Amino acid sequence: MQDETIISTSKIGQRLDSIAKKEQVSYLMFEGGKIPMVSVITIGRSTDNDVVIDGKLASRHHAVIQKIKEDYFLKDLDSTNGTFLNGEAIPRGKYVKLGHEDTVTIGKTNLTIG
């Protein structure tokens, strides 16, 4: 007889198993360090941001990462040089969903979602 568990025998167990297999976004890698993901992370050149990017291609208040329900979204704050997600420019003023191992590029700086 095959050993069966709640995961293989019930719909609830199968649902829990599929949820557990999703890799959750939990941190932002920046300059070799890990920044915990919180409800709102501001990014830009100004020192009042959560993530300060030292570079002329970054606007003072360049972008924001915001948690909406259980997911994280990136929004460009009408920056001069734009914000890129995995090499593609994101629309200004629109939220774009982030996934595990996505790369956000602001100027010459890459931030990786982990």
Residue pairs with C-beta under 8 A, 6 or more apart in sequence:
5 13
6 12
6 13
7 13
7 14
7 16
7 17
8 14
23 100
24 100
25 37
25 71
25 72
25 98
25 99
25 100
25 113
25 114
26 36
26 37
26 114
27 34
27 35
27 36
27 37
27 113
27 114
28 34
28 35
28 37
28 41
28 51
28 65
28 111
28 112
28 113
28 114
29 35
29 111
29 112
29 113
29 114
30 51
30 109
30 111
30 112
34 114
35 41
35 50
35 51
37 65
37 67
37 72
38 50
38 67
39 66
39 67
40 50
40 64
40 65
40 66
40 67
41 50
41 51
41 64
41 65
41 66
42 48
42 49
42 50
42 51
42 61
42 63
42 64
43 49
43 50
43 51
43 53
43 58
43 62
43 63
43 64
43 65
43 104
43 106
43 111
44 51
44 52
44 53
44 58
44 59
44 60
44 61
44 62
44 63
44 77
44 79
45 52
45 53
45 54
45 55
45 58
45 59
45 60
45 62
46 52
46 60
46 61
49 61
49 62
51 111
53 62
53 106
53 107
53 109
55 106
55 107
55 108
55 109
56 107
57 81
57 106
57 107
57 108
58 79
58 81
58 106
58 107
58 109
59 77
59 79
59 80
59 81
61 77
62 76
62 77
62 79
62 83
62 106
63 74
63 75
63 76
63 77
63 79
63 83
63 104
63 106
64 74
64 75
64 77
65 72
65 73
65 74
65 75
65 98
65 104
66 72
66 73
66 75
66 95
67 73
68 95
71 97
71 98
72 97
72 98
72 113
73 95
73 96
73 97
73 98
74 83
74 85
74 90
74 95
74 96
74 98
74 104
75 90
75 93
75 94
75 95
75 96
76 82
76 83
76 90
76 91
76 92
76 93
76 94
77 93
78 92
78 93
79 92
79 106
81 106
81 107
82 89
82 90
82 92
83 89
83 90
83 104
83 105
83 106
84 90
84 104
84 105
84 106
85 96
85 98
85 102
85 103
85 104
85 105
86 102
86 103
87 103
87 105
90 96
98 104
98 113
99 113
100 113
100 114
101 112
101 113
101 114
102 112
102 113
103 110
103 111
103 112
103 113
104 110
104 111
104 112
104 113
105 111
